């Protein structure tokens, strides 16, 4: 069982992990990992240089017919793997109801894994019983229904250990968060 601040710190790391790698990104990611690594003493998350990580990010996640693991909910929850399905619309509607939206600078749909994790982080930061109930509902309705499958895909297809390790941790994190939130 983690504190909400520990969960927010973990979410910050996961959100960063699935953004396009740059040199600045790598520095921020390392700083984020430093805050949480003591929670995972047996896990060694190895960060390559930004260009190697960017190559792997592009190979694994950039949308197209040959991309093994697109980071979008609809791909895993619809038969035709089309983006912007009713699941994406639901995420966007929930975000609007919370008064948040995807930054114009972020050129991804609201069903991108980093956006969905950002929604969860937002709910934790708002806090209170209503927000925690929304967080539980959001994990049940969205994250837990596709992220484990996404993580399995990444674990199977990644050529560098970073994305595999992050996905092992993310899957465990979501399962634990859902258990914790069901007891609140």
N, C-alpha and C positions, 0 to 999 in steps of 0.2 A: 504494500500500500504506500503510495507516494503522496506527498503534499501537493497542493495545486501548483505552488511555485516550482516544485521539481518537475511536474508535468509540463508546465509552460516552458521551462528550460529544455526539456526533452523535445517538445514540439518545435521550438526554435531550431534545434539541430536538424530535425527531420525535414522541416520546411526548407531550410538551406540546402540540404543534401540533394533535393530534387529540382534545384534551379540550375540554369546553365552555368558551368564552371568558368570562372575568370580568375586572374591573380588576386583581385580584391575579394572575390567570393571565397577563395581558398583561405585567405587570412581570417575572414569572418567565421568560416566553418571550423577552422582550427581553434579559434577562441571559444566558439560554442561547444566544441567537443571537450575542451579543458574544463568547462563548468559541469559536465555531466559524466565524464569518464570514470569517476570513482564509483558510480552506480553499477558499472560493468567491469569489475576488476579482471575477469577472465577473457574479456573481449579486446582484441587489438584491431582498431579501425585504422587501416593504413591509408594515408592520403598521398596519392601520387602527385606529380606536378600538374598544374592546371591544364596544360595542353593535352596530356594523356587522359586526364579525367574528362575533358571536353570531348575528345574523340569517342570515348566510351559512352558518354552521355548521348551524343548524337546517334551513335550506332544503336543504343538501347531504346531511346525515348522519343526521338523526333518522329513525328507522325508520317506515315507512308505505308505502302503495302508490304515492304520488306522489314519494317521495324518490329523487333520481337516483343517489346514491352511498352506500348504507349501508356503514358501516365494519366489516362483519362477514364473516369468511371464508366461512361457509356460503352466504351470498347469491351469491357468485361461483363456488362449487364444486358447488352442487346445482341440479338442474333446476328444482325448485319454489321456490328461493330462500328456504328455510325456515331459521330460526335454530336453533341447537343441534343440528346434524347430527353425524355421527360425527367430523367434523373438530373441532368444538368440544369434543366429549368427549375426543378424543385430546389436544388442548391442555391440557384440565383434568387428565387423567391424567398427562401429562408434568410439569405443574406440581407435582402432588402428589408425584411421584417425586423431584422436586428439593427438596421440602419448602417450597414456596411456594404461596400461594393469592391470589385476588383479594380485596382489601380489602373489608370489608362496606360501607364508605363509597362505594365505586365501584359504581354500580348498573348495570353493563354485564356481558354474558356474557364468558366467557374468550376468545372468538374476536374481541373488539373489537381493532382495530388497535393501540391503545395498550397493551393487555394483552400481545398477542403480541410487540410490540417490547420491552416490559418483561421478558418471559421471555428474549429474546436478550441484553438488557443484563445480566440476572442471571447468565447463563452466562458472559459476558465477565468479570464481576466475580469470579466463583468462580475462573475461570482454570484452568490445567492442561490437559493433553492430553485427558482425559476430557470436561471441560466444553466444550472447543473442538470436539471431535467431536460432542457433543450440539448445539452451536450450528450446526454445518454441517448436521447432520441436520434440525434444526428449520427452518432456512431452506429446505432442499430440500423437506421434507415439507409445509411450511405457507406461509411468507411468500412465497417466489418463485412459488408456484402461484396466488396470488390478488392480491397487492399490486400487481403491474404493471397488471393489469386495473382495479383500484380507482383507481390513479393516473391511468390513461388517462381514466377516467370523470370524475374531479375536474378534470383538465386541460381536458377538453371542456366541463364544465358550470359551473365556478366563475365567478362574476361579479367576483370580486376576485383580484388577482394573488397574494396571499399563498398561498392553497391550491394554486394552479397551480405556483408556484415550489417550494413544499415537496414536492410530488409529483414534480417533475422530479428534485430532489435525492434523495429517498427511493428512487426507482427505481434511480438510478445507484449509490447507497450499497449497496443490497442486492445488486446484480450484482457490485460490487467486493468486498464482504465474502465472498460465496460463492466467488469466484475465489481470494481470499486463504486462506480456510479449506480449500479443496481442496488447497492446497500445504503445509499444516501437517502 
